[in-house]
Amino acid sequence: MEVVTIDSKAFCKIEEKINAIYEHIVSQQSEPIDEDKMWVDSNALCRYLRISERTLQRLRTGGHISYSPLGGKYFYQISQIRKMLESNLIKSTEECLSELVSSQTSHYHKTLRGGE
């Protein structure tokens, strides 16, 4: 193991920067989240809206919902899911969507806090 020593002034500057980063993260937690800009994956979407993967695939291929593929998974914005509900493309309820948003919001806050 290698021991590194630094000047106390340099250490104080590093400590200030770490504290500033921490304060920024904490301030982000208290800001309201724009639900419509949140992203959810296919699994969460199907589970909460009670639709099948196949139904979701048909909506994607039919161009009824925008999505972003990433690492072999598909992600959708809440705003796009709302549009599907409003146009009756899926038979689900606003209550199911609210549960999905609530779940994703709590997951987001846990992620910001470091997985508590």
N, CA, C and O atoms as CSV, one atom per row, in Angstrom:
chain,resi,resn,atom,element,x,y,z
A,1,MET,N,N,0.842,-1.162,0.000
A,1,MET,CA,C,0.000,0.000,0.000
A,1,MET,C,C,0.893,1.232,0.000
A,1,MET,O,O,1.910,1.304,0.690
A,2,GLU,N,N,0.459,2.205,-0.814
A,2,GLU,CA,C,1.229,3.433,-0.934
A,2,GLU,C,C,0.560,4.531,-0.107
A,2,GLU,O,O,-0.657,4.702,-0.166
A,3,VAL,N,N,1.350,5.265,0.654
A,3,VAL,CA,C,0.827,6.362,1.467
A,3,VAL,C,C,1.090,7.662,0.717
A,3,VAL,O,O,2.196,7.924,0.245
A,4,VAL,N,N,0.025,8.470,0.624
A,4,VAL,CA,C,0.143,9.750,-0.066
A,4,VAL,C,C,-0.080,10.857,0.954
A,4,VAL,O,O,-1.046,10.830,1.716
A,5,THR,N,N,0.806,11.806,0.958
A,5,THR,CA,C,0.644,12.945,1.864
A,5,THR,C,C,0.413,14.192,1.020
A,5,THR,O,O,0.982,14.339,-0.062
A,6,ILE,N,N,-0.433,15.092,1.532
A,6,ILE,CA,C,-0.676,16.350,0.820
A,6,ILE,C,C,-0.648,17.490,1.823
A,6,ILE,O,O,-0.817,17.297,3.027
A,7,ASP,N,N,-0.435,18.653,1.303
A,7,ASP,CA,C,-0.418,19.878,2.093
A,7,ASP,C,C,-1.802,20.106,2.709
A,7,ASP,O,O,-2.812,19.770,2.090
A,8,SER,N,N,-1.859,20.660,3.896
A,8,SER,CA,C,-3.144,20.863,4.579
A,8,SER,C,C,-4.053,21.814,3.805
A,8,SER,O,O,-5.273,21.657,3.833
A,9,LYS,N,N,-3.470,22.809,3.106
A,9,LYS,CA,C,-4.281,23.718,2.289
A,9,LYS,C,C,-4.930,22.954,1.131
A,9,LYS,O,O,-6.098,23.172,0.813
A,10,ALA,N,N,-4.179,22.077,0.521
A,10,ALA,CA,C,-4.717,21.275,-0.583
A,10,ALA,C,C,-5.818,20.349,-0.065
A,10,ALA,O,O,-6.839,20.160,-0.726
A,11,PHE,N,N,-5.606,19.777,1.118
A,11,PHE,CA,C,-6.627,18.911,1.715
A,11,PHE,C,C,-7.912,19.696,1.981
A,11,PHE,O,O,-9.009,19.202,1.723
A,12,CYS,N,N,-7.774,20.912,2.492
A,12,CYS,CA,C,-8.952,21.749,2.768
A,12,CYS,C,C,-9.709,22.078,1.483
A,12,CYS,O,O,-10.940,22.094,1.478
A,13,LYS,N,N,-8.989,22.339,0.401
A,13,LYS,CA,C,-9.641,22.612,-0.888
A,13,LYS,C,C,-10.403,21.385,-1.378
A,13,LYS,O,O,-11.528,21.504,-1.864
A,14,ILE,N,N,-9.802,20.222,-1.254
A,14,ILE,CA,C,-10.475,18.981,-1.652
A,14,ILE,C,C,-11.725,18.772,-0.804
A,14,ILE,O,O,-12.784,18.410,-1.316
A,15,GLU,N,N,-11.587,19.004,0.494
A,15,GLU,CA,C,-12.725,18.834,1.404
A,15,GLU,C,C,-13.860,19.799,1.049
A,15,GLU,O,O,-15.029,19.417,1.096
A,16,GLU,N,N,-13.529,21.039,0.698
A,16,GLU,CA,C,-14.538,22.026,0.298
A,16,GLU,C,C,-15.277,21.559,-0.958
A,16,GLU,O,O,-16.499,21.681,-1.050
A,17,LYS,N,N,-14.531,21.028,-1.915
A,17,LYS,CA,C,-15.152,20.558,-3.153
A,17,LYS,C,C,-16.075,19.367,-2.890
A,17,LYS,O,O,-17.163,19.283,-3.461
A,18,ILE,N,N,-15.648,18.466,-2.042
A,18,ILE,CA,C,-16.487,17.312,-1.694
A,18,ILE,C,C,-17.761,17.779,-1.002
A,18,ILE,O,O,-18.845,17.270,-1.286
A,19,ASN,N,N,-17.639,18.731,-0.108
A,19,ASN,CA,C,-18.812,19.274,0.580
A,19,ASN,C,C,-19.752,19.976,-0.395
A,19,ASN,O,O,-20.971,19.866,-0.261
A,20,ALA,N,N,-19.205,20.691,-1.368
A,20,ALA,CA,C,-20.034,21.368,-2.368
A,20,ALA,C,C,-20.808,20.344,-3.201
A,20,ALA,O,O,-21.986,20.542,-3.499
A,21,ILE,N,N,-20.141,19.251,-3.573
A,21,ILE,CA,C,-20.807,18.184,-4.329
A,21,ILE,C,C,-21.918,17.569,-3.488
A,21,ILE,O,O,-23.018,17.332,-3.986
A,22,TYR,N,N,-21.636,17.315,-2.229
A,22,TYR,CA,C,-22.633,16.748,-1.330
A,22,TYR,C,C,-23.842,17.687,-1.215
A,22,TYR,O,O,-24.984,17.237,-1.306
A,23,GLU,N,N,-23.601,18.971,-1.019
A,23,GLU,CA,C,-24.697,19.943,-0.898
A,23,GLU,C,C,-25.532,19.982,-2.173
A,23,GLU,O,O,-26.755,20.109,-2.116
A,24,HIS,N,N,-24.878,19.873,-3.310
A,24,HIS,CA,C,-25.614,19.861,-4.584
A,24,HIS,C,C,-26.527,18.642,-4.665
A,24,HIS,O,O,-27.683,18.758,-5.072
A,25,ILE,N,N,-26.025,17.495,-4.286
A,25,ILE,CA,C,-26.829,16.269,-4.317
A,25,ILE,C,C,-28.008,16.382,-3.359
A,25,ILE,O,O,-29.127,16.009,-3.710
A,26,VAL,N,N,-27.773,16.882,-2.174
A,26,VAL,CA,C,-28.850,17.044,-1.194
A,26,VAL,C,C,-29.897,18.027,-1.711
A,26,VAL,O,O,-31.095,17.800,-1.537
A,27,SER,N,N,-29.466,19.104,-2.337
A,27,SER,CA,C,-30.430,20.089,-2.859
A,27,SER,C,C,-31.256,19.495,-3.996
A,27,SER,O,O,-32.420,19.859,-4.162
A,28,GLN,N,N,-30.679,18.591,-4.776
A,28,GLN,CA,C,-31.409,17.945,-5.862
A,28,GLN,C,C,-32.522,17.059,-5.315
A,28,GLN,O,O,-33.563,16.906,-5.954
A,29,GLN,N,N,-32.314,16.481,-4.151
A,29,GLN,CA,C,-33.315,15.603,-3.554
A,29,GLN,C,C,-34.560,16.369,-3.161
A,29,GLN,O,O,-35.662,15.822,-3.218
A,30,SER,N,N,-34.412,17.621,-2.763
A,30,SER,CA,C,-35.561,18.373,-2.290
A,30,SER,C,C,-36.330,19.036,-3.428
A,30,SER,O,O,-37.459,19.481,-3.222
A,31,GLU,N,N,-35.750,19.112,-4.614
A,31,GLU,CA,C,-36.444,19.707,-5.747
A,31,GLU,C,C,-37.508,18.740,-6.257
A,31,GLU,O,O,-37.290,17.529,-6.294
A,32,PRO,N,N,-38.666,19.286,-6.651
A,32,PRO,CA,C,-39.696,18.404,-7.188
A,32,PRO,C,C,-39.243,17.780,-8.509
A,32,PRO,O,O,-38.526,18.395,-9.298
A,33,ILE,N,N,-39.675,16.563,-8.718
A,33,ILE,CA,C,-39.313,15.834,-9.927
A,33,ILE,C,C,-40.399,16.061,-10.961
A,33,ILE,O,O,-41.585,15.956,-10.649
A,34,ASP,N,N,-40.010,16.368,-12.183
A,34,ASP,CA,C,-40.972,16.492,-13.272
A,34,ASP,C,C,-41.330,15.076,-13.729
A,34,ASP,O,O,-40.570,14.428,-14.448
A,35,GLU,N,N,-42.500,14.615,-13.298
A,35,GLU,CA,C,-42.903,13.237,-13.561
A,35,GLU,C,C,-42.921,12.911,-15.048
A,35,GLU,O,O,-42.538,11.810,-15.444
A,36,ASP,N,N,-43.363,13.857,-15.877
A,36,ASP,CA,C,-43.477,13.577,-17.304
A,36,ASP,C,C,-42.133,13.315,-17.967
A,36,ASP,O,O,-42.076,12.708,-19.037
A,37,LYS,N,N,-41.052,13.767,-17.341
A,37,LYS,CA,C,-39.722,13.550,-17.911
A,37,LYS,C,C,-39.032,12.303,-17.364
A,37,LYS,O,O,-37.932,11.954,-17.792
A,38,MET,N,N,-39.688,11.636,-16.413
A,38,MET,CA,C,-39.108,10.414,-15.852
A,38,MET,C,C,-39.139,9.300,-16.895
A,38,MET,O,O,-40.031,9.256,-17.742
A,39,TRP,N,N,-38.165,8.406,-16.824
A,39,TRP,CA,C,-38.085,7.263,-17.720
A,39,TRP,C,C,-38.337,5.979,-16.932
A,39,TRP,O,O,-37.890,5.849,-15.792
A,40,VAL,N,N,-39.043,5.047,-17.532
A,40,VAL,CA,C,-39.283,3.740,-16.914
A,40,VAL,C,C,-38.965,2.656,-17.930
A,40,VAL,O,O,-39.057,2.875,-19.138
A,41,ASP,N,N,-38.594,1.492,-17.434
A,41,ASP,CA,C,-38.280,0.391,-18.348
A,41,ASP,C,C,-39.523,-0.443,-18.636
A,41,ASP,O,O,-40.562,-0.280,-17.996
A,42,SER,N,N,-39.397,-1.329,-19.602
A,42,SER,CA,C,-40.516,-2.167,-20.045
A,42,SER,C,C,-41.098,-2.990,-18.912
A,42,SER,O,O,-42.318,-3.097,-18.784
A,43,ASN,N,N,-40.236,-3.574,-18.086
A,43,ASN,CA,C,-40.716,-4.433,-17.003
A,43,ASN,C,C,-41.624,-3.681,-16.049
A,43,ASN,O,O,-42.705,-4.159,-15.707
A,44,ALA,N,N,-41.186,-2.498,-15.615
A,44,ALA,CA,C,-41.995,-1.702,-14.689
A,44,ALA,C,C,-43.289,-1.263,-15.362
A,44,ALA,O,O,-44.356,-1.296,-14.748
A,45,LEU,N,N,-43.196,-0.858,-16.609
A,45,LEU,CA,C,-44.378,-0.408,-17.345
A,45,LEU,C,C,-45.419,-1.515,-17.443
A,45,LEU,O,O,-46.599,-1.287,-17.178
A,46,CYS,N,N,-44.990,-2.703,-17.819
A,46,CYS,CA,C,-45.916,-3.841,-17.950
A,46,CYS,C,C,-46.498,-4.236,-16.594
A,46,CYS,O,O,-47.690,-4.525,-16.484
A,47,ARG,N,N,-45.669,-4.247,-15.585
A,47,ARG,CA,C,-46.119,-4.660,-14.249
A,47,ARG,C,C,-47.179,-3.712,-13.697
A,47,ARG,O,O,-48.224,-4.159,-13.223
A,48,TYR,N,N,-46.921,-2.419,-13.753
A,48,TYR,CA,C,-47.837,-1.464,-13.138
A,48,TYR,C,C,-49.092,-1.199,-13.974
A,48,TYR,O,O,-50.168,-0.968,-13.423
A,49,LEU,N,N,-48.954,-1.231,-15.293
A,49,LEU,CA,C,-50.132,-0.979,-16.132
A,49,LEU,C,C,-50.875,-2.266,-16.479
A,49,LEU,O,O,-51.918,-2.244,-17.133
A,50,ARG,N,N,-50.319,-3.378,-16.031
A,50,ARG,CA,C,-50.941,-4.692,-16.234
A,50,ARG,C,C,-51.184,-4.984,-17.714
A,50,ARG,O,O,-52.283,-5.349,-18.133
A,51,ILE,N,N,-50.095,-4.805,-18.498
A,51,ILE,CA,C,-50.132,-5.167,-19.906
A,51,ILE,C,C,-49.005,-6.150,-20.172
A,51,ILE,O,O,-48.058,-6.246,-19.392
A,52,SER,N,N,-49.109,-6.876,-21.269
A,52,SER,CA,C,-48.084,-7.874,-21.584
A,52,SER,C,C,-46.934,-7.240,-22.361
A,52,SER,O,O,-47.068,-6.159,-22.933
A,53,GLU,N,N,-45.811,-7.936,-22.365
A,53,GLU,CA,C,-44.652,-7.503,-23.153
A,53,GLU,C,C,-45.030,-7.439,-24.636
A,53,GLU,O,O,-44.583,-6.554,-25.364
A,54,ARG,N,N,-45.845,-8.376,-25.061
A,54,ARG,CA,C,-46.273,-8.429,-26.465
A,54,ARG,C,C,-47.113,-7.201,-26.827
A,54,ARG,O,O,-46.946,-6.634,-27.907
A,55,THR,N,N,-48.002,-6.795,-25.940
A,55,THR,CA,C,-48.807,-5.591,-26.186
A,55,THR,C,C,-47.897,-4.376,-26.311
A,55,THR,O,O,-48.085,-3.537,-27.193
A,56,LEU,N,N,-46.925,-4.289,-25.437
A,56,LEU,CA,C,-45.982,-3.177,-25.479
A,56,LEU,C,C,-45.165,-3.204,-26.769
A,56,LEU,O,O,-44.890,-2.158,-27.358
A,57,GLN,N,N,-44.780,-4.396,-27.201
A,57,GLN,CA,C,-44.045,-4.535,-28.457
A,57,GLN,C,C,-44.899,-4.056,-29.631
A,57,GLN,O,O,-44.394,-3.372,-30.521
A,58,ARG,N,N,-46.184,-4.408,-29.642
A,58,ARG,CA,C,-47.078,-3.963,-30.718
A,58,ARG,C,C,-47.202,-2.435,-30.732
A,58,ARG,O,O,-47.244,-1.822,-31.799
A,59,LEU,N,N,-47.260,-1.836,-29.563
A,59,LEU,CA,C,-47.344,-0.374,-29.480
A,59,LEU,C,C,-46.070,0.279,-30.018
A,59,LEU,O,O,-46.128,1.310,-30.687
A,60,ARG,N,N,-44.917,-0.331,-29.719
A,60,ARG,CA,C,-43.642,0.193,-30.235
A,60,ARG,C,C,-43.585,0.082,-31.751
A,60,ARG,O,O,-43.308,1.062,-32.443
A,61,THR,N,N,-43.847,-1.116,-32.263
A,61,THR,CA,C,-43.722,-1.337,-33.713
A,61,THR,C,C,-44.783,-0.566,-34.489
A,61,THR,O,O,-44.567,-0.201,-35.645
A,62,GLY,N,N,-45.931,-0.318,-33.859
A,62,GLY,CA,C,-46.978,0.459,-34.514
A,62,GLY,C,C,-46.739,1.959,-34.442
A,62,GLY,O,O,-47.493,2.736,-35.027
A,63,GLY,N,N,-45.698,2.371,-33.731
A,63,GLY,CA,C,-45.365,3.788,-33.619
A,63,GLY,C,C,-46.284,4.549,-32.678
A,63,GLY,O,O,-46.385,5.773,-32.767
A,64,HIS,N,N,-46.957,3.840,-31.775
A,64,HIS,CA,C,-47.892,4.481,-30.849
A,64,HIS,C,C,-47.213,5.037,-29.600
A,64,HIS,O,O,-47.800,5.843,-28.879
A,65,ILE,N,N,-45.975,4.607,-29.345
A,65,ILE,CA,C,-45.250,5.112,-28.178
A,65,ILE,C,C,-43.781,5.288,-28.545
A,65,ILE,O,O,-43.172,4.433,-29.188
A,66,SER,N,N,-43.234,6.414,-28.121
A,66,SER,CA,C,-41.807,6.659,-28.331
A,66,SER,C,C,-41.029,5.927,-27.250
A,66,SER,O,O,-41.504,5.769,-26.125
A,67,TYR,N,N,-39.846,5.491,-27.596
A,67,TYR,CA,C,-39.016,4.746,-26.652
A,67,TYR,C,C,-37.555,4.959,-26.989
A,67,TYR,O,O,-37.210,5.454,-28.062
A,68,SER,N,N,-36.712,4.579,-26.057
A,68,SER,CA,C,-35.272,4.623,-26.272
A,68,SER,C,C,-34.676,3.292,-25.864
A,68,SER,O,O,-34.806,2.881,-24.711
A,69,PRO,N,N,-34.022,2.611,-26.801
A,69,PRO,CA,C,-33.349,1.358,-26.432
A,69,PRO,C,C,-32.002,1.669,-25.784
A,69,PRO,O,O,-31.276,2.564,-26.216
A,70,LEU,N,N,-31.692,0.912,-24.744
A,70,LEU,CA,C,-30.409,1.104,-24.065
A,70,LEU,C,C,-30.012,-0.207,-23.415
A,70,LEU,O,O,-30.704,-0.707,-22.528
A,71,GLY,N,N,-28.912,-0.750,-23.853
A,71,GLY,CA,C,-28.392,-1.977,-23.258
A,71,GLY,C,C,-29.341,-3.155,-23.338
A,71,GLY,O,O,-29.431,-3.943,-22.397
A,72,GLY,N,N,-30.048,-3.287,-24.444
A,72,GLY,CA,C,-30.959,-4.407,-24.617
A,72,GLY,C,C,-32.304,-4.231,-23.938
A,72,GLY,O,O,-33.126,-5.147,-23.952
A,73,LYS,N,N,-32.546,-3.064,-23.340
A,73,LYS,CA,C,-33.826,-2.775,-22.691
A,73,LYS,C,C,-34.444,-1.558,-23.367
A,73,LYS,O,O,-33.752,-0.758,-23.996
A,74,TYR,N,N,-35.757,-1.437,-23.225
A,74,TYR,CA,C,-36.466,-0.276,-23.758
A,74,TYR,C,C,-36.937,0.599,-22.609
A,74,TYR,O,O,-37.390,0.104,-21.577
A,75,PHE,N,N,-36.822,1.918,-22.804
A,75,PHE,CA,C,-37.230,2.882,-21.795
A,75,PHE,C,C,-38.236,3.850,-22.394
A,75,PHE,O,O,-38.155,4.214,-23.568
A,76,TYR,N,N,-39.194,4.262,-21.555
A,76,TYR,CA,C,-40.299,5.104,-21.996
A,76,TYR,C,C,-40.466,6.276,-21.036
A,76,TYR,O,O,-40.246,6.137,-19.833
A,77,GLN,N,N,-40.857,7.438,-21.577
A,77,GLN,CA,C,-41.126,8.592,-20.728
A,77,GLN,C,C,-42.567,8.530,-20.245
A,77,GLN,O,O,-43.463,8.082,-20.961
A,78,ILE,N,N,-42.769,8.987,-19.023
A,78,ILE,CA,C,-44.106,9.005,-18.432
A,78,ILE,C,C,-45.067,9.802,-19.315
A,78,ILE,O,O,-46.234,9.431,-19.444
A,79,SER,N,N,-44.597,10.887,-19.921
A,79,SER,CA,C,-45.467,11.694,-20.787
A,79,SER,C,C,-46.020,10.860,-21.942
A,79,SER,O,O,-47.176,11.032,-22.329
A,80,GLN,N,N,-45.207,9.958,-22.497
A,80,GLN,CA,C,-45.657,9.099,-23.592
A,80,GLN,C,C,-46.684,8.072,-23.104
A,80,GLN,O,O,-47.630,7.735,-23.815
A,81,ILE,N,N,-46.482,7.590,-21.896
A,81,ILE,CA,C,-47.415,6.622,-21.321
A,81,ILE,C,C,-48.758,7.295,-21.077
A,81,ILE,O,O,-49.809,6.703,-21.323
A,82,ARG,N,N,-48.719,8.541,-20.588
A,82,ARG,CA,C,-49.961,9.297,-20.380
A,82,ARG,C,C,-50.740,9.447,-21.684
A,82,ARG,O,O,-51.960,9.281,-21.716
A,83,LYS,N,N,-50.013,9.764,-22.765
A,83,LYS,CA,C,-50.662,9.924,-24.071
A,83,LYS,C,C,-51.361,8.633,-24.499
A,83,LYS,O,O,-52.462,8.669,-25.047
A,84,MET,N,N,-50.720,7.505,-24.246
A,84,MET,CA,C,-51.339,6.216,-24.592
A,84,MET,C,C,-52.624,6.008,-23.796
A,84,MET,O,O,-53.630,5.555,-24.343
A,85,LEU,N,N,-52.591,6.335,-22.519
A,85,LEU,CA,C,-53.783,6.180,-21.685
A,85,LEU,C,C,-54.909,7.106,-22.159
A,85,LEU,O,O,-56.067,6.698,-22.247
A,86,GLU,N,N,-54.550,8.358,-22.463
A,86,GLU,CA,C,-55.550,9.328,-22.889
A,86,GLU,C,C,-56.188,8.950,-24.219
A,86,GLU,O,O,-57.369,9.217,-24.442
A,87,SER,N,N,-55.414,8.334,-25.100
A,87,SER,CA,C,-55.960,7.941,-26.411
A,87,SER,C,C,-56.549,6.531,-26.386
A,87,SER,O,O,-56.904,5.980,-27.428
A,88,ASN,N,N,-56.651,5.952,-25.186
A,88,ASN,CA,C,-57.249,4.615,-24.996
A,88,ASN,C,C,-56.564,3.517,-25.810
A,88,ASN,O,O,-57.212,2.565,-26.245
A,89,LEU,N,N,-55.263,3.652,-26.013
A,89,LEU,CA,C,-54.515,2.601,-26.704
A,89,LEU,C,C,-54.289,1.396,-25.794
A,89,LEU,O,O,-54.090,0.277,-26.266
A,90,ILE,N,N,-54.321,1.636,-24.506
A,90,ILE,CA,C,-54.219,0.540,-23.545
A,90,ILE,C,C,-55.348,0.681,-22.539
A,90,ILE,O,O,-55.783,1.788,-22.223
A,91,LYS,N,N,-55.807,-0.435,-22.050
A,91,LYS,CA,C,-56.895,-0.459,-21.072
A,91,LYS,C,C,-56.286,-0.521,-19.678
A,91,LYS,O,O,-56.149,-1.595,-19.092
A,92,SER,N,N,-55.932,0.619,-19.169
A,92,SER,CA,C,-55.388,0.711,-17.827
A,92,SER,C,C,-55.976,1.959,-17.192
A,92,SER,O,O,-56.731,2.690,-17.833
A,93,THR,N,N,-55.637,2.201,-15.952
A,93,THR,CA,C,-56.224,3.334,-15.249
A,93,THR,C,C,-55.162,4.343,-14.864
A,93,THR,O,O,-53.968,4.042,-14.841
A,94,GLU,N,N,-55.620,5.543,-14.564
A,94,GLU,CA,C,-54.727,6.592,-14.076
A,94,GLU,C,C,-54.129,6.189,-12.728
A,94,GLU,O,O,-53.011,6.579,-12.391
A,95,GLU,N,N,-54.879,5.412,-11.974
A,95,GLU,CA,C,-54.395,4.931,-10.680
A,95,GLU,C,C,-53.159,4.043,-10.860
A,95,GLU,O,O,-52.201,4.143,-10.093
A,96,CYS,N,N,-53.185,3.180,-11.874
A,96,CYS,CA,C,-52.023,2.323,-12.155
A,96,CYS,C,C,-50.817,3.164,-12.545
A,96,CYS,O,O,-49.690,2.875,-12.142
A,97,LEU,N,N,-51.062,4.212,-13.335
A,97,LEU,CA,C,-49.971,5.096,-13.734
A,97,LEU,C,C,-49.423,5.837,-12.517
A,97,LEU,O,O,-48.211,6.016,-12.395
A,98,SER,N,N,-50.301,6.264,-11.621
A,98,SER,CA,C,-49.859,6.951,-10.403
A,98,SER,C,C,-48.980,6.042,-9.553
A,98,SER,O,O,-47.990,6.495,-8.980
A,99,GLU,N,N,-49.336,4.760,-9.468
A,99,GLU,CA,C,-48.512,3.802,-8.724
A,99,GLU,C,C,-47.143,3.651,-9.367
A,99,GLU,O,O,-46.130,3.569,-8.672
A,100,LEU,N,N,-47.111,3.614,-10.694
A,100,LEU,CA,C,-45.848,3.512,-11.424
A,100,LEU,C,C,-44.977,4.732,-11.140
A,100,LEU,O,O,-43.790,4.591,-10.845
A,101,VAL,N,N,-45.555,5.924,-11.226
A,101,VAL,CA,C,-44.804,7.154,-10.986
A,101,VAL,C,C,-44.292,7.182,-9.552
A,101,VAL,O,O,-43.138,7.535,-9.308
A,102,SER,N,N,-45.140,6.815,-8.614
A,102,SER,CA,C,-44.741,6.796,-7.204
A,102,SER,C,C,-43.573,5.838,-6.981
A,102,SER,O,O,-42.619,6.165,-6.275
A,103,SER,N,N,-43.654,4.679,-7.576
A,103,SER,CA,C,-42.586,3.685,-7.455
A,103,SER,C,C,-41.274,4.218,-8.027
A,103,SER,O,O,-40.219,4.090,-7.405
A,104,GLN,N,N,-41.347,4.809,-9.203
A,104,GLN,CA,C,-40.138,5.315,-9.856
A,104,GLN,C,C,-39.567,6.515,-9.105
A,104,GLN,O,O,-38.349,6.684,-9.050
A,105,THR,N,N,-40.429,7.350,-8.526
A,105,THR,CA,C,-39.961,8.506,-7.758
A,105,THR,C,C,-39.203,8.053,-6.523
A,105,THR,O,O,-38.140,8.591,-6.213
A,106,SER,N,N,-39.744,7.062,-5.814
A,106,SER,CA,C,-39.041,6.583,-4.618
A,106,SER,C,C,-37.727,5.910,-5.000
A,106,SER,O,O,-36.736,6.028,-4.279
A,107,HIS,N,N,-37.714,5.205,-6.127
A,107,HIS,CA,C,-36.476,4.581,-6.612
A,107,HIS,C,C,-35.440,5.664,-6.943
A,107,HIS,O,O,-34.256,5.515,-6.643
A,108,TYR,N,N,-35.898,6.738,-7.556
A,108,TYR,CA,C,-35.008,7.848,-7.930
A,108,TYR,C,C,-34.383,8.459,-6.684
A,108,TYR,O,O,-33.178,8.710,-6.651
A,109,HIS,N,N,-35.199,8.700,-5.651
A,109,HIS,CA,C,-34.678,9.294,-4.418
A,109,HIS,C,C,-33.720,8.350,-3.706
A,109,HIS,O,O,-32.728,8.803,-3.134
A,110,LYS,N,N,-33.990,7.058,-3.726
A,110,LYS,CA,C,-33.065,6.084,-3.115
A,110,LYS,C,C,-31.727,6.111,-3.832
A,110,LYS,O,O,-30.674,6.025,-3.201
A,111,THR,N,N,-31.771,6.232,-5.157
A,111,THR,CA,C,-30.542,6.269,-5.955
A,111,THR,C,C,-29.721,7.498,-5.592
A,111,THR,O,O,-28.500,7.415,-5.463
A,112,LEU,N,N,-30.390,8.645,-5.424
A,112,LEU,CA,C,-29.672,9.865,-5.062
A,112,LEU,C,C,-29.026,9.760,-3.690
A,112,LEU,O,O,-27.955,10.322,-3.457
A,113,ARG,N,N,-29.688,9.029,-2.768
A,113,ARG,CA,C,-29.158,8.894,-1.417
A,113,ARG,C,C,-28.120,7.774,-1.318
A,113,ARG,O,O,-27.608,7.500,-0.232
A,114,GLY,N,N,-27.815,7.140,-2.420
A,114,GLY,CA,C,-26.790,6.102,-2.399
A,114,GLY,C,C,-27.333,4.729,-2.071
A,114,GLY,O,O,-26.615,3.898,-1.516
A,115,GLY,N,N,-28.599,4.473,-2.407
A,115,GLY,CA,C,-29.153,3.143,-2.245
A,115,GLY,C,C,-29.549,2.785,-0.838
A,115,GLY,O,O,-29.525,1.608,-0.478
A,116,GLU,N,N,-29.916,3.764,-0.022
A,116,GLU,CA,C,-30.346,3.483,1.361
A,116,GLU,C,C,-31.547,2.581,1.371
A,116,GLU,O,O,-32.050,2.235,2.440
